[in-house]
Amino acid sequence: TDSQGRALLYCAVGAIQAGRWDDLTRLLQANAPALQAARCRLEQQALERHAARHATTVPAPAVASAPPVVAAVAPPKQELANLSVPERAAPTTAPVAELGRQASMLPTPVWRAIVEVELWADRFPQLAMLAVQLFVLAAYAPAFTYHGMIMDDVVAIERNANVVGAQFSLTELLRRDYWGLPMHGSGWTNKSFRPLTTLTFRWNYLLHGLNSSGFHATNVLLHCIASWFVGQTASVLLGLPGTWAALASAFFGVHPIHTENVLYLVGRADVLAALFGTMAISLYSVLFCPRPASEDVVAGMRPGAQWDLARNTMLLVLPALLAVASGLCKETGFTLFALFMLMELLDYIAVYTKATRRGLQIPNRMRRRRRLRVGLLLLTTVSVFIARYRHTGGTSLNMSPQDNPISYETSKTVRVLSYAYLHGVYAKLLVWPQFLCYDYSMDAIPSVHTVLDCRLLLPLAAYTGLFAAVAAAARAPPEPRRAALISLALLLVPYLPASNILFPVGTVIGERLLYIPSAGFCLVVAVSLSRQFGWTKVAVAVPACIGSAVGAGRRGNKAGGAEAARLRKAADANAALGRAVYAMQRRQAPTVVLAACGALALLSIRTILRVLNWQSSDVLFIHDGHLQPTSSKTQFNLGITYMQRNEYDDAVAALVRCAHADPLSSLPFYRIGQIEIMRGNYASAERWLSAAIDKFGASLMVRDEEVFHDLAVAMFQNGRVDAAERRLRIALQMNPDFAKGWNNLACCLAARSLRDASRASERAVALEPNNPQYWANVALLARHSGDDATSQYAWNQATQLWPSMPEPRDCTWEFAPSG
């Protein structure tokens, strides 16, 4: 009927206006019989109208042929004439009637609004992905006011000469690791060579200094850019419609697992690596492996065809440079070379399959160029890894049991089971990121000693889900299969270095290690949803005359252009019906989009709450310290926070929990000893500090000479002067420039040898001439030695530095707990 025909026209015009040419191609092929049956009648009516209107002024236009995308060959018009009108219309009557019945069932304006948004996102995917970043910015908005460094930020930025040095040296940038430590020599280093990330910290420092929120603002903006490129990857590399590409970008942008990467400044390495990495694989896809394997590729195999894919192999240098840049931001980026090879393999399989079905052969020139690209990829990959290995002097990691206690387990079975459990924990963080903490060390995740441990159900579920995803991808049609396999590869390949499968890593669980793998996870979710609910957006018959009219208008044919304009105007007037039909063809998709929006809202809320936890070190340490009571690091940082607040009882309780979780570390024993000194409990302080010197220390956090010095303070107060002197001399052997040690040694020697005491005191003021307490001790010791001139000079120096300083009656010890 006319109403059924108009419904088809409106849908087709809507698809044409949205630029969905691939969908039109599939639809015309699927509905070729119905189009053939209606074609003659529609063309005859068009000819009659044109002849009646333009018989005297305009020559009758040539009838445009049907679009070439219709696969079937049109039968002779005599055969069509033998068909009655009902017979011609029969193929389209049932679908349209069903669509009309479903269109009347549209429930609420909310549903219609969702369809409008889907239409807009599919038509303008770039704008949709940009709009998504507004929600990402809103989730991280509080971070724009944050400033200050937390934990490793101090080492990587505040104390890194490559960041805060007066003069920048490219040589020093290349010879030091991420933490500013020399990669060659006897000192500790973890071989983390990330010069591009360090360079961005340097730019931040030059722009606004250290005491600024610029570091955090930069991280948030970089995360938004990375999120946008994840959406670009979904659209360009995987071929997802705009709705699902924007959804993938949104999932990645607001996933709570990324809060550590964004708000922990050293996590910028992962953000930059993901940014350059997604750029690299998207560019490689555009240049060499466009999706799907194009019909043009198969057409180029026919004899005499000159078309070939990616003639200029030299363009390979562009994605290769981006992949190298990703690896120079974080070592994980180098693994993305494997994705290039996977794309080549999948593209070759697709082209070979289509060629075989059509009885064609892949030309030798295409085989040679593909082999050349793969060979260059292998050569580049091997060269990059060798160059990095030689530059860093190897990849050995100096780990302690505190870093990865599982790697120190003597039983291989325990190590394998425990690492498997960690895989399950990582999978849970991706799927259900409700529990988030900056540390999972020591007893936070106990080792798994038997296969009967119920915790192994978690990795079992993760492995089952992974195998099910691979199996589902293998059974999918070619285009969704390619998208699913690439997404799974982006999830798994960058995770391998952190999985403890290839080698032990320096942490048990690190949320920031999931930044790049989570991009693959979000793409897997988007591909699964789009495959299930909306990979093909429209599936109704489209009359061929629309393509003819619009095509004629584009070629300058006035009659065709007028007809196209009339059809567009009619479509605009009846847009609601067209959208209704569109929605009913995707009648499940709006429900899924609603569910996805609900999931995004929950993730956003969790992200906002976690962002607030990172507003300062005190807030983070107190929150996660109570959340993770069995982690040695969270309890140590909680104890230090309470110690700085002079809440000594809570500080000792947290540090005792730290000592129970990590009895080999000297840090909790050392800090408890300091607290006991400040409380005046010198006997207890001596016991704790004596235990500290026999345990493993962390030189980046506390210097060894500080431990011996504080033990000497406790021993002196307990009357053990000789023992205190020995501990002070050990501290000064460790660090001859330890001014506090020389001052306190002078006080320790004052009762035995004024001459030796005066020498030690003078050494202290030579090392720190701006300390008035040291000058006061020099004045006191000189006066007792009978050197009035030195005493008066030293006292003048002290009063110049501190005018209200009281005159000392005894040599004053210095006790200042190190940061």
NUPA-346879 format. One record per residue (C-alpha): z, x, y. Coordinates in pm, whole numbers, plus 32768, in hexadecimal, padded with zeros to 4 digits. Layout:
ZXY;...
REM end
This chain:
800080008000;7FEB8060816D;81648090818A;81648177805E;8046823E80EE;80F6825C823D;822E82DF8195;816283EF80EF;80B584418236;81FA845F82F4;828E854981F1;8159862181ED;8146863B8366;82B486978372;827487AF8279;814888288341;820B88278487;832388EA83DE;822889EB8363;828189BD81F3;812A8A218173;81A38A9F8022;8244894F7FDE;8101889D803C;8045897B7F4A;812789237E28;812A87B37E80;7FB287987E98;7F8B88447D48;808F87637CA6;7FF186247D2E;7E8286827D0A;7E2285497C3B;7EB2845C7D3D;7E0685187E57;7CB7850D7DA5;7CD583977D71;7D1E83507EE0;7C4184597F79;7AF4839E7F88;7B8A8265801B;7C428322812F;7B1783FC8184;7A3182CE8192;7B1D821C8280;7B318350835C;79B583708365;7989820583C4;7A85822284E1;79E5835E856A;788882CC8550;78EC818E8609;799A82498726;78AD836E875C;775982F386E5;76B38317883D;7777843888D9;77F8851B87CC;77438580868F;77F9851F8555;78D2863F84E6;78A686DD8398;79A4865F82A2;7AA9876A826A;7AD687C68105;7C2287A08058;7D1388BF807E;7CC989D17F81;7E2D89C57F01;7DDA88977E26;7DA5892F7CD2;7CD9881A7C2F;7B6387F77C79;7B0786AB7D18;7A3085CF7C32;78E985397CAE;790A84167D9F;785283367CA9;796F835F7BB5;7A6C830E7CC3;79A681DC7D28;79C981527BC9;7B4281517BF7;7BE2801F7C8F;7CCA80487DB6;7E047FFB7CEB;7D9C81027BED;7D6C82047CFF;7EBD81BD7D99;7F7A81A77C55;7FEA83127C3F;809D83007D8F;8125819D7D88;824E81DF7CA5;82D283177D4F;82B382827EA8;8357813D7E3F;847882027DAA;849182D17EE8;849381997FBC;85A881037EE6;867682427F01;863282658074;86D6811680B1;880E819D8009;885A82A7810F;89CF826E813C;8A4B82F58286;89D983A683C2;8A8F84DA833F;899484F48225;887684CF831A;890F85DB83F8;891E86C882CF;87B186888288;875F86CD83F4;8819881883E3;87698874829F;861688288337;866988F78469;86EE8A1C839C;85BB8A1D82BC;84D68A1683EA;85958B1984B7;864D8BF883BC;86888D1184B6;87318C2A85AE;87FE8B928495;887E8CE7842B;88CE8D418593;898C8BFB85BC;8A588C528487;8AD28D8F8532;8B808CBA8638;8C668C3A8525;8C9D8D9F84AC;8CF88E0A860D;8DE68CE28629;8E968D4984E6;8ECA8EAC8568;8F028E5186D5;906F8EC786DE;8FFE9025867C;8F5B905787D1;90B990808862;913E916E8758;917492DE879F;922693FC86F7;91FC94B285AD;928194558456;92C195458335;918A961882F1;90F595BD8444;91DF96C084DA;915697D683FD;8FE797728410;8FE397308589;911697A0864D;913B98F0859D;8FCC992C8554;8F409A418630;8DE199BB85F9;8E4D987986A6;8F4398E287B5;8EE59A4F87E9;8E959AC28948;8D499B4F88D3;8C6D9AB187C9;8BDB9B9A86C5;8ACD9B2B85D2;8B299C4F84F1;8C929BD784DB;8C1C9A73849C;8B569AEA8370;8C619BCE82DD;8D8B9AE182F0;8DD099AB8222;8E149849829B;8F7E98A282E9;8F2699D283BB;8F8D9ACA82AB;8EB39BF38242;8DF19BA88104;8DF19D1880A0;8F289DE78071;907C9DC67FD1;90EF9C968094;90F59B338013;8FB89A648039;8F28993A7F83;8DBC999B7FCB;8D75985B808A;8C4D98C8815E;8C0097AE8254;8B7F98508393;8ACC971F841F;8C0A96508415;8CD0976884B9;8BC2977D85C3;8BF1960D861B;8D67964D8644;8D1097688731;8C36967E87FF;8D529583880F;8E4296918884;8D55970D8992;8D1B95AA8A09;8E80952C8A2A;8F799626899B;907895E5888A;915794DE8928;905A93C7892A;8FE7929D8860;8E86932C8862;8EA793B58701;8F00925F8676;8DFC91A98748;8CF1929786C8;8D5792578561;8D4190DE8593;8BE890F48632;8B6A91DD8521;8BEC90E8841D;8B2A8FCD84C5;89ED909E84C1;8A2390F08352;8A598F7F830B;89138F2C83BB;885B902F82EA;88E98F9681AD;88458E508218;87068F108262;87128FA18105;87348E448073;86088DCB813A;851F8EFA812D;85758F9B7FE2;85DE8E6D7F13;85068D627FB6;861E8C667FEC;85E48B4780E1;868E8B618233;87AD8A7C81D0;88158B5080A9;87D88C9A815E;88BD8C288277;89BA8BB68175;89B68D0E80D0;89E78DB18224;8B098CC88271;8BB48D088121;8B9C8E7C8158;8C0D8E6B82C2;8D4B8DA1828A;8DAD8E208131;8F1B8E8B814E;8EE78FC2807B;8E3A906181A7;8F6590538290;8FD891AB821F;8E8292438265;8E7291A883BF;8FDA91D78435;9030931B8382;8F609402845B;8F0A94F78346;8E6693D08293;8D4793F18389;8CA694DE828E;8C6593BD819E;8BE692DA82B5;8AE993DA832C;8A7F942981C7;8A3F92B88184;8983929082CB;889493B18288;887E93578118;880F91EF814C;87159269824E;868C93608151;865A926F8030;85C791608111;84D1925581AA;847092DA8053;842D91787FE1;834F9130810D;8288927380E8;825F92927F70;82F491707EAA;82BC90297F66;833C8EFA7EB3;82BF8E5B7DE2;81A98F2B7D49;809D8EA67E30;7F6A8DF07DBD;7EB28EEA7E97;7F298FFF7DB1;7E908F517C85;7D5A8EFC7D4C;7D36906B7DA4;7D0E90BA7C33;7BC290047C1C;7A8A90DF7C16;7A15913D7D70;7B5F90E87E1C;7BD691E77F19;7D35915E7F4B;7E5A92307ED4;7FCF92267F07;807393227FF0;7F4F94118017;801A950480E9;8120959E8005;819696778125;8249954781AE;834695858097;83F496788183;84779559825A;854D94A38156;85AB95F480BE;8637966C820B;86FC95288232;878E955380D5;87F096BB8125;888F96438269;89529544819E;89CF965880B9;8A33973281E1;8B0D9612825A;8BAC95D98104;8B52967D7FB9;8B1395277F1B;89D695047FE9;892096057F14;892D95167DEB;883694307E9E;8716950E7E2C;874494637CDB;86ED93147D7B;859F939E7DF1;854993F47C8A;85BB929F7C11;84DA91F27D0F;83B592C67C99;83FD92697B2F;841C90F47B74;82E590F57C4D;821C91A97B44;828D90B47A35;822C8F8B7B10;80D490177B61;8095907C79F9;80F88F237978;80158E6A7A6B;7EF48F567A28;7F1A8F2E78B1;7F198DB378C9;7DD48DBE798F;7D2E8EBC78B1;7D2C8FCC79BB;7D90913879B6;7E5D91F17AB9;7D7292EB7B60;7DBB945A7B31;7DE3948D7CA8;7F0793977CAC;7FA7943D7B7F;7F8295947C1B;801E952A7D63;814094817CB8;817D95B47BDF;816B968A7D17;827195B67DC9;835C95B67CA0;8331972C7C79;837B97667DE8;84AD96857DCB;8532974B7CA3;84EF98947D52;8598981C7E92;86C597987DD7;86FA98D87D12;86C499AE7E47;87C098E77F14;88CE98FF7E0A;88949A727DD6;88999AB37F4D;89DF99F67F77;8A7D9AA77E4E;8A209BFC7ED5;8A8C9BAC8038;8BE39B267FDB;8C219C307ED2;8C3F9B367DB7;8CD599DF7D94;8E259A2F7CF5;8F3C99547D79;909D99DC7D95;915E98A97D29;92CF98787CEE;9377977E7C07;93CB96B37D3C;925896847D87;91E596127C30;92FA96117B2A;9214957A7A23;914196B77A1E;927A977A79B7;92BC96A17885;92AC97767749;9221965E766E;90AC96197691;90E494B47617;91DC9474772F;90EA9501782E;8FC8942D77B2;909492EA77A8;9131932C78FC;8FE29375799F;8F5692387904;90749175799E;9020920D7AF1;8EBF91827ACC;8F56902B7AA1;902F905A7BD5;8EFD90BA7CA2;8E428F887C22;8F688EAA7C80;8F6B8F3B7DE0;8DFF8ED67E05;8E228D797D76;8F818D1B7DE8;8FFA8E017F01;91498D557F2E;92238E877EF1;91C68FA67FD9;928490E88010;922E923B809B;92BD92F17F6B;92DB92BB7DF3;936C94097D88;946294657C74;9523933B7BE6;9457923D7CAC;936192457B88;941092C77A4D;933D9364793D;92C3928F7819;933E931E76CF;92C3922075CE;919B9138759A;9293901B7572;92F1903176E2;929D8EDD7777;92268F8578B8;90E98FEA77FE;90778E807814;901B8ECC797C;8F188FDC792F;8EA28F0D7806;8E518DF078F3;8DA68EE479E2;8CCD8F7F78D1;8C768E277845;8C0E8DAC799B;8B3C8EE379D4;8A878EC57886;8A4F8D5278C1;89BA8D9E7A17;88CE8EA27983;88678DB4786D;88288C987963;875C8D807A3F;868A8DF07917;86338C8378C2;85DE8C227A28;84798C057AB1;83E28D477B3D;84458D287CAA;85B18CBA7C74;85CE8DB87B59;85668ED37C3E;86588E627D4C;877A8E3D7C58;87458F8F7BB2;872F90497CFE;886A8F997D7A;89268FF47C3D;88B0915B7C5F;893191657DC6;8A7E90EB7D3F;8A9C91DD7C1B;89F093217C7F;8AC2936A7DBA;8BFB93087CF8;8BC4940F7BEA;8C5A95327CB3;8D9994677CE6;8DAE93E37B82;8E4A951B7AE2;8D34950979DE;8C75963D7A4F;8DA496FF7ACF;8F0996B77B43;8F2696517CAF;903D969B7DA4;90CC953D7DB1;9130942B7CC0;90A993027D85;9003931D7ED7;8F9291DA7F7B;8EAF929E8064;8DEE93227F36;8D6091C37F00;8CA891B0804C;8B4A92017FCB;8B7A915F7E72;8BF090217F1F;8A9A900B7FC7;8A018FF37E6E;8B078EF37E08;8ABA8E157F35;89468E2E7EEC;89838DCF7D80;8A3C8C977DF5;89258C3C7EE7;88158C737DE3;88D28BA17CE2;89018A7F7DD3;879D8A8A7E51;87168A9B7CEE;87E789727C84;87C288977DB5;86A788F57E96;85BD8A177E4B;849489287E79;84D688527FA6;83CF873C7F8F;832686A47E60;824E857E7ECC;80D785547ED6;802C85B6801D;7ED9851E8079;7DD2862A80A4;7D5185A081ED;7E80862382A9;7E2687888257;7CBF873F82BA;7D1E86A18405;7E1887AA8467;7D2B88BD83F9;7C13882484C2;7CF1881185F3;7D48898185D2;7BD589D785C0;7B8D89208703;7AF687DF8673;7B5086D38772;7B3D85B38682;7C0F8664857F;7D0286D1868C;7D23856E870F;7D6184F085B1;7E6885FA8577;7F0F85A586C1;7F1684368664;7FB284888514;80B9856485B9;810F845486B3;81338358859C;820C844A84DC;82F0847E8605;831383078635;837982DA84CB;8439841F8499;8563836C8404;849A82F382DA;8408844A829F;855D84EB82A8;85E483E181BF;84DC842E80BC;852085A180E8;8691856A80B7;8662849B7F80;858B85A67EE4;86B7868A7F1A;87B285747EE8;88AB86607E42;888387767F44;894286CD8063;8A6B869D7F7B;8A5A88097F1B;8A3B88708087;8B7187A280D5;8C2D884D7FBB;8BB189A08033;8C2289508193;8D7988F6810A;8D888A408050;8D208AF8818B;8E328A47824E;8F388AB38150;8EB88C188153;8EB88C1982CF;90208BA082DD;90898CAB81E4;8FCE8DB182B0;90728D4683F6;91CB8D568359;91828EB082D0;90F88F24841E;92438EC384BE;92FB8F9883BD;923990C98437;929690A785A7;938091D58595;940F92C48497;9568922184AD;94E390C58463;940991428346;9515921882A4;961E910882B2;95348FFA822F;949B90C28112;95E4917080C8;968690238071;95468FAC7FC5;952790DF7EE1;968A91557E8B;961B92307D65;952593097E25;95B2945B7E85;94DE94777FBF;952A931A8046;969E93518011;969494A980B2;95E2942581E7;96D092FB81F3;97F893EA81EA;976794C08301;972C938A83D6;9896931B83AE;9907948283EB;984F948B8539;98F893438593;9A4D93D8853E;9A7992D2842C;9B0193D5833D;9B8092F08228;9A2D924881F9;9981939B8217;9A5694358102;9A1F93068020;98A393218047;98A6949A8013;997994777EDA;987493857E4E;976D948A7EA7;983195977DEE;984B94B97CB8;96D394727CC2;967895E07CFB;979496C57C8B;96B797FC7CA6;967E97E07E1C;976398947F0E;971997AB8032;9813968F7FEE;992897887F9A;98DF984B80D7;98E5971981B7;9A2696918120;9AC497E7815E;9A5B97D482CB;9AF2967882EE;9C3996F38258;9C4198128355;9C16971B8473;9D2A964783DC;9E0E977683C0;9E1A97678242;9DD298DA8212;9E4498F180A8;9D5897D88043;9C469871811B;9C6999BE8068;9C4399187F12;9B08985C7F76;9A6B99878024;9ABD9A717F05;9A0599827E1F;98DF99787F11;98979AEE7F06;98679AE07D8B;975A99D37D97;95EE99B07DF6;95AC999B7F6B;948999288043;94379A38813D;936099508211;948B986E824C;95B8995B8254;95B89AD48262;96889B87815E;97499C518262;97D19B0B82F2;98749AB581A5;99239C09818B;99899BF682F9;9A2E9AA182D9;9ADF9B0E819B;9B6A9C38825F;9BEC9B488369;9CA89A7E8262;9D319BB881BA;9DAE9C498302;9E649B068355;9EFF9B1281FA;9F829C738241;9E869D2B8169;9E129E1D8276;9D7F9F27818E;9CB59E2580CC;9C3C9D8E8214;9BCA9EE3828F;9B059F20814E;9A539DD0816C;99FD9E1682D9;996A9F698285;98979EC98170;98169DCB826D;97BC9EE38360;97099FA2824D;96349E6C8213;95ED9E488387;96469F71846A;95EC9E9E859D;96F19D96854C;97AB9D8E869A;98B19C92862B;99049D718501;993A9EA485E1;9A1E9DE286CB;9AF49D5D85B2;9AFD9EB18507;9B8C9F3F864B;9CA19E3A8642;9CE09E8384D2;9D019FFC851A;9DCC9FD7865B;9F1E9FF485AD;9EB1A12984E9;9DC8A1F785C9;9D8CA1A68736;9C77A2A78748;9BB0A20E862A;9BF7A0B486B5;9B74A118880D;9A34A1A38774;99F8A06286B2;9A3C9F9187E7;994CA06088BC;9841A03187AE;98729EB987CB;983C9EB18946;970D9F95891F;96709E948836;96D89D638906;97229DCE8A6E;97319C648AE8;985F9C048A16;99989C068AF7;9A839BFF89CB;99FC9D4B894E;9A319DED8AA6;9B949D668AB1;9BDF9E078960;9B4E9F5289DD;9C2D9F3F8B12;9D619EF18A3D;9D26A00B8944;9CD4A1058A5B;9E14A0AB8B13;9EE3A0E489D8;9E2CA22F89A6;9E82A2A18B09;9D1BA2908B8A;9D5CA1C88CC8;9C02A2068D5E;9B4FA17A8C2D;9C4AA05D8C1C;9C109FFC8D88;9A95A0138D68;9A929F3E8C2E;9B779E3B8CCB;9A939E248DFD;996B9DE78D18;9A299CD48C62;9A919C208DA3;99309C318E2C;98B79B7B8CF8;99E19A8A8CF2;9AA29A848E3E;9BBD99AA8DBC;9BF39A738C81;9D689AA48C30;9DE39C048BFF;9DFE9C4D8A87;9F499CAE89E8;9EB99D078896;9D6A9D5D8802;9CB19C1487D5;9BF19BCC8696;9AB29B0486AD;9A7399ED85B5;9943991685FA;98B1986084CB;974098B684B4;9647979A84D6;
REM end
